[in-house]
Amino acid sequence: MKRLVDRVRAAVRRSCPPYLASQAEDIAQEVLIQLVRKLQRDEGKSNFSSMYLLKAAHGVTVDEIRRRSRRREQTGLEDTMQVHIHSAPDPERQAVGRSLGLEIRRCLERMIASRRVAVTLHLLGCAVPEIADRLQCPLKAADNRVYRGMKDLRKCLEAKGMTP
């Protein structure tokens, strides 16, 4: 059993992103619970390959990422609502924001379609892996589209006299 626990921990370390490193032990425990349940169903006849353990660790890690994302969306929405209630921007700031938004849209309209979609998703807060999934393209292609699209957007806005 000790060997299985060590193999699960190693699989979790490989599949766990750095920002979840503090949760690695919890993720490993969840994987072990799943494995024990499988052993009970199969009456102890299961032999877990390294690939099986890696896939199990990956699945639990993805579940934890989704759980965190849902929590962040729920709490973020409430925080945003409170900020808007307590500190409404002045009219001048609102006008600048609207004009910037309009110029961003105009720059996006001129952009290559694949980059436009990737940059739009990026600006909406999607991570590159999610963009790759939504566009059904390789991760590197999505990363390149976002990078090059953002570069195009910056150039376009600078040409209009808008710099960060």
Residue pairs with C-beta under 8 A, 6 or more apart in sequence:
4 32
4 35
4 48
5 28
5 32
7 48
7 50
7 53
8 28
8 31
8 32
8 35
8 53
8 56
8 57
9 24
9 25
9 28
11 31
11 50
11 53
11 54
11 56
11 57
12 24
12 27
12 28
12 31
12 57
12 60
12 61
13 24
14 54
14 57
15 54
15 57
15 58
15 61
16 23
16 24
16 27
16 57
16 61
17 61
17 65
20 27
20 61
20 64
20 65
23 64
26 64
27 57
27 60
27 61
27 64
28 57
30 60
30 63
30 64
31 53
31 56
31 57
31 60
34 56
34 60
35 46
35 48
35 53
35 56
38 46
39 46
48 56
89 97
100 162
103 157
103 160
103 162
104 123
104 153
104 157
106 156
107 152
107 153
107 156
107 157
107 160
108 116
108 119
108 120
108 153
109 116
110 156
111 119
111 149
111 152
111 153
111 156
112 149
112 152
114 135
114 145
115 145
115 146
115 148
115 149
115 152
116 149
117 135
117 145
118 131
118 135
118 142
118 145
118 146
118 149
119 145
119 146
119 149
119 150
119 152
119 153
121 130
121 131
121 134
121 135
122 128
122 131
122 146
122 149
122 150
126 134
128 139
128 142
128 143
128 146
129 139
129 142
131 142
131 145
131 146
132 138
132 139
132 141
132 142
132 143
135 141
135 142
135 145
137 145
157 163
